[in-house]
Every structure is written in structure tokens, then in C-alpha cells.
Amino acid sequence: MRKKSATPNRSFQVADQIQRDLAELIARELKDPRVGMVTIQGVEVTPDYAHAKVFFSLLVGDPVETAEGLNQAAGFLRAGLFKRLHIHTVPTLHFIFDQTTERAADMNALIARAVSSRAKED
């Protein structure tokens, strides 16, 4: 019987740790005025740990400006991760605005309108 590899599990653990550490680094150490109240929604790490897609959402602010600020600070944030993580390779960070919460709010608004128009018809 072949033993299962622990690699996929390790990849999730590393991504989870990167997510937690980045949230803390951005909140405490990043001073870029373009980066406001950012929430890290998720991190996807490539199998070789060379790159990480970091998905973020915003409470307020411009997603394009915030992405520019985060991507410019990626080297600084990576250096901060290097001090915290105990892995051989710290991935290059790529920040991507996650529109999931915006889309969910839009869908909820559409559903609410449909329900209220149906209630008026009845």
C-alpha cells in the first residue's frame, strides 16, 4: 500500500499562515495611504512555493489603487513573511482584488427587489 503524500495539506497550511501573517503585516507595518482597510480573503500558493496569489477585499477605498499599493509593497511584505515563516522559499506575492463580496451584495439586492416586486403584485 502506498503512503499518501502530505504535500497538499502542507500547501494549505502554508497558505493559511501566509494569510494570517499578511493581514497582520498590512495592518501594523504598511504605511501606504492607498492601502486602507484591507481584508485578506484567501491565498493560493503554487506547488513549488514560488508564487502566491493573495485575494483581498476592501471596506472602503479604490480597488485599483489598493492593488497598486499592495503590489508595490510586495517585496517589503515578502521580507516580513520571511522573518515569520519557517519555510525555505517564501513566495513572490501577487495581490488580486476579490469581488466576491461585492457580487454577493449585488445578488442580494436583486433578490430583494424581485421579492418586493412580487409581493406588490400579490
C-alpha positions in Angstrom: 0.0 0.0 0.0 1.3 3.4 -1.0 1.5 6.1 1.6 -0.3 9.4 0.8 1.8 12.5 0.4 1.4 15.2 3.0 2.3 17.9 0.4 -1.3 19.1 -0.4 -2.0 19.5 3.3 1.3 21.4 3.8 0.4 23.7 0.9 -2.9 24.7 2.6 -1.1 25.2 5.9 1.5 27.5 4.3 -1.2 29.4 2.5 -3.2 29.8 5.7 -0.2 31.0 7.7 0.7 33.5 4.9 -2.9 34.8 5.0 -2.7 35.4 8.8 0.8 36.9 8.7 0.0 39.2 5.8 -3.2 40.5 7.5 -1.1 41.4 10.5 1.8 42.9 8.5 -0.5 45.1 6.3 -2.5 46.4 9.3 0.6 47.1 11.5 3.6 47.8 9.3 2.4 49.0 5.9 2.1 52.8 5.8 1.0 53.3 2.2 -2.0 55.8 2.1 -3.5 53.9 -0.8 -3.9 50.8 1.3 -6.8 51.2 3.7 -9.0 48.6 5.5 -8.0 45.5 3.6 -9.2 42.0 4.3 -7.2 39.1 3.0 -9.8 36.7 1.7 -7.5 33.9 0.7 -4.1 32.8 -0.6 -3.3 30.3 -3.3 0.3 29.0 -3.3 1.9 27.3 -6.3 3.1 23.8 -5.6 6.8 24.9 -5.7 6.0 27.8 -3.3 7.5 30.3 -5.9 4.3 32.4 -6.2 1.2 33.2 -4.1 -2.0 34.8 -5.3 -3.3 36.9 -2.5 -7.0 37.8 -2.8 -8.2 40.8 -0.9 -11.4 42.8 -0.4 -11.9 46.4 0.8 -14.3 48.0 3.2 -13.6 51.5 1.7 -11.3 52.7 -1.0 -10.4 52.2 -4.6 -9.6 48.6 -5.5 -7.2 49.6 -8.3 -5.2 52.0 -6.2 -5.1 49.5 -3.3 -3.9 46.7 -5.6 -1.1 49.0 -6.9 -0.1 49.9 -3.3 -0.1 46.3 -2.2 1.8 45.1 -5.3 4.4 47.8 -4.9 4.8 46.8 -1.2 5.0 43.1 -2.1 8.8 42.9 -1.6 8.5 44.6 1.8 5.7 42.2 2.8 7.6 39.2 1.5 10.6 40.2 3.6 8.3 40.5 6.6 7.0 37.0 5.9 10.5 35.6 5.5 11.2 36.6 9.1 8.0 34.9 10.3 7.7 31.8 8.2 9.9 28.8 8.8 10.0 27.6 5.2 12.9 27.5 2.7 11.1 29.5 0.0 8.8 32.5 0.6 6.7 33.0 -2.4 6.5 36.1 -4.6 3.3 37.8 -3.7 0.6 38.9 -6.3 -2.3 40.8 -5.0 -5.7 40.4 -6.7 -8.9 42.3 -5.8 -11.6 39.7 -4.8 -15.1 40.9 -6.0 -16.9 38.0 -4.3 -18.4 40.1 -1.5 -19.5 42.9 -4.0 -21.1 40.3 -6.2 -22.9 38.8 -3.3 -24.2 42.2 -2.2 -25.4 42.9 -5.7 -27.2 39.5 -5.9 -28.8 40.1 -2.5 -30.1 43.5 -3.8 -31.5 41.9 -6.9 -33.2 39.2 -4.9 -34.7 41.7 -2.5 -36.1 43.8 -5.4 -37.6 40.7 -7.0 -39.2 39.6 -3.8 -40.6 43.1 -3.1 -42.0 43.5 -6.6 -43.6 40.0 -6.4 -45.1 41.0 -3.0 -46.6 44.1 -4.6 -48.2 42.1 -7.4 -49.8 39.7 -4.9 
